[in-house]
């Protein structure tokens, strides 16, 4: 049975992604900053008939928390097949490039960029033992430099200086990570779930969590012919999913 660890999986897109993977026979570790919320999510999944799941306390902005999570998962399995870096914060709105304090950038980067780096590096030893290791960094087409430079793009006026900077930087980390792992079985991609209605955007999104979770799970389960080092948004590009950086 393949194993997956999803950060921020106690609700929203992370929770739905967990359901999708459970339906496909994975054992899923539900990462949650608050262990009570994680355990409640696990109970909800078990009531729906999914037994192969466990809550793991993890705060991606806290190195000690990640190390404890690694120790806990490592005591149960020698192999991690999938890491989905889903946990993220938006930093609050509005976000002005002229007025947002440096501290706001630092706070969001600590979760959205540094958290992804911490998680990836600390769990790399377990991932390397998988025959088909997959890393999905949850991103957003709203963080594309190309699209945000195009006045004809539908979301051109939806600027958020802090959040978009953090995810654009995470996308660059994804490129570098995929490059370093290019001669291995790893598949590493930045994947946008779409503009999904969740707590993250005060439910202003136009898509459903089911759609978003399906898109993330798809790239967690791709075979060896699948892409790596790509920025994927099937909402933006329904045909191939590939999105301009």
Backbone torsions as a table, in degrees:
resi	resn	phi	psi	omega
1	UNK	NA	128.4	178.8
2	UNK	-75.1	153.9	-177.7
3	UNK	-120.6	147.2	178.8
4	UNK	-138.9	145.2	175.1
5	UNK	-123.1	123.7	-178.3
6	UNK	-119.8	121.2	176.1
7	UNK	-80.7	150.5	-179.2
8	UNK	59.5	41.5	-171.7
9	UNK	-101.7	9.0	-177.6
10	UNK	-80.1	-9.6	178.8
11	UNK	-159.0	174.1	172.0
12	UNK	60.2	-140.8	-176.0
13	UNK	-64.2	-38.0	178.8
14	UNK	-61.7	-43.0	179.2
15	UNK	-64.8	-43.9	179.6
16	UNK	-66.4	-37.1	176.2
17	UNK	-62.0	-40.5	177.1
18	UNK	-58.6	-45.0	178.1
19	UNK	-59.0	-43.4	-179.1
20	UNK	-61.7	-42.8	-179.7
21	UNK	-70.3	-38.8	176.8
22	UNK	-61.0	-40.1	178.2
23	UNK	-63.4	-22.7	-179.7
24	UNK	-101.6	17.8	171.0
25	UNK	87.1	14.2	178.2
26	UNK	-85.8	154.2	164.4
27	UNK	-93.5	126.5	-172.5
28	UNK	-118.8	125.4	172.2
29	UNK	-90.2	122.8	-177.1
30	UNK	-92.0	102.4	178.1
31	UNK	-79.1	130.9	-179.6
32	UNK	-146.5	134.6	178.2
33	UNK	-62.4	-37.6	176.8
34	UNK	-104.0	115.9	-174.2
35	UNK	-64.3	-31.1	177.6
36	UNK	-62.4	-42.1	177.9
37	UNK	-66.7	-37.2	177.9
38	UNK	-65.1	-42.7	-179.9
39	UNK	-67.9	-35.0	176.5
40	UNK	-64.7	-39.0	177.6
41	UNK	-64.3	-40.7	178.9
42	UNK	-63.4	-42.8	178.6
43	UNK	-62.6	-36.9	177.7
44	UNK	-64.9	-40.6	178.8
45	UNK	-67.9	-39.0	-179.5
46	UNK	-68.0	-35.0	175.9
47	UNK	-64.3	-26.0	178.8
48	UNK	-86.9	2.6	175.7
49	UNK	99.6	7.6	-179.5
50	UNK	-100.6	111.0	-176.3
51	UNK	-95.2	-24.1	-172.0
52	UNK	-87.4	66.7	-177.1
53	UNK	-153.4	151.4	-179.1
54	UNK	-150.6	141.5	177.4
55	UNK	-83.5	138.6	177.6
56	UNK	-128.9	125.3	176.1
57	UNK	-74.0	125.2	176.0
58	UNK	-155.0	129.8	172.9
59	UNK	-114.7	110.6	-171.8
60	UNK	-69.0	-11.4	176.1
61	UNK	-90.7	2.5	-175.8
62	UNK	-124.6	106.8	-176.5
63	UNK	-57.8	-42.9	-179.5
64	UNK	-62.0	-36.9	178.4
65	UNK	-64.5	-42.2	179.2
66	UNK	-65.8	-41.0	179.2
67	UNK	-63.7	-36.9	176.4
68	UNK	-66.5	-40.3	178.4
69	UNK	-63.4	-41.1	177.5
70	UNK	-61.5	-42.1	179.7
71	UNK	-65.6	-41.1	-179.0
72	UNK	-66.4	-46.1	179.7
73	UNK	-68.8	-39.2	179.7
74	UNK	-63.9	-24.0	177.2
75	UNK	-76.2	-14.8	-176.9
76	UNK	-108.9	-22.6	-178.9
77	UNK	-151.5	148.0	176.2
78	UNK	-91.9	-10.0	-172.9
79	UNK	-131.9	135.1	169.5
80	UNK	-119.2	121.3	-176.8
81	UNK	-87.9	-30.9	-174.5
82	UNK	-138.9	132.7	169.9
83	UNK	-120.8	121.1	177.1
84	UNK	-113.8	110.0	179.2
85	UNK	-86.3	87.0	-174.1
86	UNK	-101.2	-29.2	-176.1
87	UNK	-59.4	134.5	179.1
88	UNK	-164.1	161.1	176.7
89	UNK	-129.5	152.7	-179.1
90	UNK	-96.6	-13.8	176.2
91	UNK	83.0	4.5	-179.9
92	UNK	80.6	158.8	-178.7
93	UNK	-128.3	153.7	-2.0
94	UNK	-78.6	168.1	-179.7
95	UNK	-130.7	106.0	-178.2
96	UNK	-100.7	134.1	176.8
97	UNK	-64.0	-27.2	-179.3
98	UNK	-85.9	-29.3	-169.3
99	UNK	-115.8	-19.6	-179.5
100	UNK	-64.7	128.5	-179.2
101	UNK	-69.0	152.4	178.3
102	UNK	-55.5	-34.7	180.0
103	UNK	-60.6	-33.1	177.8
104	UNK	-66.2	-42.1	176.3
105	UNK	-62.3	-44.6	-178.8
106	UNK	-62.0	-41.9	-178.5
107	UNK	-63.9	-45.4	-178.9
108	UNK	-71.0	-40.1	177.2
109	UNK	-60.8	-35.0	-176.9
110	UNK	-61.1	-33.0	176.9
111	UNK	-91.4	-54.0	-168.7
112	UNK	-75.6	-27.5	178.1
113	UNK	-110.8	-61.0	-175.8
114	UNK	-64.4	-32.4	177.1
115	UNK	-62.8	-40.8	177.5
116	UNK	-64.3	-42.0	179.6
117	UNK	-64.7	-46.2	179.4
118	UNK	-58.4	-50.4	-177.8
119	UNK	-59.5	-46.3	-177.1
120	UNK	-62.7	-47.2	-176.9
121	UNK	-67.8	-39.5	-175.8
122	UNK	-75.2	-29.6	-179.7
123	UNK	-98.1	4.5	-176.3
124	UNK	-62.1	-35.7	-178.1
125	UNK	-63.6	-38.9	177.9
126	UNK	-71.9	-37.8	179.6
127	UNK	-65.7	-37.4	-178.3
128	UNK	-65.1	-17.6	179.5
129	UNK	-85.6	-7.6	177.8
130	UNK	-80.0	147.9	175.9
131	UNK	-75.5	-27.3	-179.7
132	UNK	-137.0	67.9	-176.8
133	UNK	-70.5	140.5	-178.7
134	UNK	-131.5	136.2	173.0
135	UNK	-124.9	124.2	175.3
136	UNK	-117.1	118.8	174.8
137	UNK	-100.0	113.2	-175.3
138	UNK	-71.9	120.5	-174.5
139	UNK	-123.1	-158.3	179.8
140	UNK	-155.2	136.1	175.0
141	UNK	-61.7	-20.3	176.8
142	UNK	-70.6	1.4	177.4
143	UNK	-114.8	14.9	176.4
144	UNK	-76.5	125.2	177.0
145	UNK	-63.1	-40.7	-178.4
146	UNK	-64.0	-48.9	-177.9
147	UNK	-66.3	-39.9	-179.2
148	UNK	-71.8	-9.6	175.6
149	UNK	-96.2	0.0	-174.5
150	UNK	-107.2	106.5	-178.1
151	UNK	-60.7	-17.6	-179.9
152	UNK	-85.3	-8.5	-178.8
153	UNK	-69.6	140.9	-174.1
154	UNK	-58.7	-32.7	-177.9
155	UNK	-106.7	23.2	-176.0
156	UNK	-55.6	-37.9	-176.1
157	UNK	-84.8	-2.7	-178.7
158	UNK	-89.8	73.0	-177.2
159	UNK	-91.7	139.4	175.7
160	UNK	-144.2	92.7	-167.2
161	UNK	-57.2	-36.8	-174.9
162	UNK	-78.1	-54.9	-175.9
163	UNK	-62.5	-47.0	-176.8
164	UNK	-64.3	-35.3	177.4
165	UNK	-63.9	-39.5	-177.9
166	UNK	-66.8	-40.9	-178.1
167	UNK	-77.2	-33.1	175.0
168	UNK	-63.3	-39.7	176.7
169	UNK	-66.2	-39.3	176.6
170	UNK	-62.8	-37.7	177.3
171	UNK	-60.9	-41.0	178.9
172	UNK	-66.1	-38.0	175.3
173	UNK	-61.2	-39.5	178.9
174	UNK	-61.1	-43.2	178.2
175	UNK	-59.1	-48.3	-178.7
176	UNK	-65.3	-40.1	179.5
177	UNK	-64.1	-46.1	178.8
178	UNK	-61.7	-38.1	179.4
179	UNK	-64.0	-45.3	-179.0
180	UNK	-65.5	-25.4	-179.0
181	UNK	-103.3	15.8	-172.3
182	UNK	-62.9	-28.8	-177.9
183	UNK	-99.3	24.4	-179.5
184	UNK	-125.0	175.1	177.6
185	UNK	-73.6	-3.2	-177.5
186	UNK	-62.2	145.0	166.7
187	UNK	-123.9	121.6	-175.1
188	UNK	-127.1	121.2	-177.9
189	UNK	-141.8	151.3	169.6
190	UNK	-96.0	123.5	-173.1
191	UNK	-126.4	129.6	176.2
192	UNK	-93.7	126.0	178.6
193	UNK	-76.4	-10.5	-175.1
194	UNK	101.8	172.9	179.7
195	UNK	-81.4	83.4	-171.1
196	UNK	-98.4	139.6	179.5
197	UNK	-74.7	108.6	178.2
198	UNK	-143.3	176.5	174.8
199	UNK	-58.4	-29.8	-175.8
200	UNK	-57.3	-37.0	-179.5
201	UNK	-117.4	25.6	-179.2
202	UNK	55.5	34.4	176.0
203	UNK	58.3	34.3	176.2
204	UNK	-88.1	-9.0	-177.5
205	UNK	-65.4	158.8	-177.9
206	UNK	-100.7	-10.7	179.3
207	UNK	-102.9	174.4	-179.3
208	UNK	-104.3	158.9	177.4
209	UNK	-64.6	-29.3	177.8
210	UNK	-62.7	-42.5	177.6
211	UNK	-65.0	-45.2	-179.2
212	UNK	-64.2	-45.0	179.8
213	UNK	-63.0	-38.4	179.4
214	UNK	-63.0	-39.8	179.8
215	UNK	-66.5	-41.1	179.4
216	UNK	-68.3	-46.6	-178.8
217	UNK	-60.9	-35.9	-179.6
218	UNK	-55.0	-44.3	-176.4
219	UNK	-84.6	-11.0	170.7
220	UNK	-78.4	-20.3	-174.4
221	UNK	-114.1	9.9	-177.1
222	UNK	-63.5	150.1	179.2
223	UNK	-86.2	-173.3	-174.4
224	UNK	-69.0	-12.5	176.3
225	UNK	-88.5	-2.5	-177.8
226	UNK	-76.2	168.8	-177.1
227	UNK	-74.6	161.5	171.0
228	UNK	-146.5	149.3	-179.0
229	UNK	70.0	28.3	-177.5
230	UNK	-114.0	158.7	173.8
231	UNK	-107.2	112.9	-170.3
232	UNK	-112.3	127.4	169.5
233	UNK	-141.0	102.7	-180.0
234	UNK	-74.5	-15.7	173.2
235	UNK	-71.5	-43.8	179.7
236	UNK	-73.7	-43.2	-177.1
237	UNK	-129.3	87.3	-175.7
238	UNK	-62.2	-22.4	-175.7
239	UNK	-76.7	-64.2	-177.5
240	UNK	-105.7	-18.6	-176.9
241	UNK	83.9	-20.6	-174.1
242	UNK	-65.9	134.3	-171.1
243	UNK	-124.0	142.8	177.8
244	UNK	-66.5	142.0	-179.0
245	UNK	-70.7	NA	NA
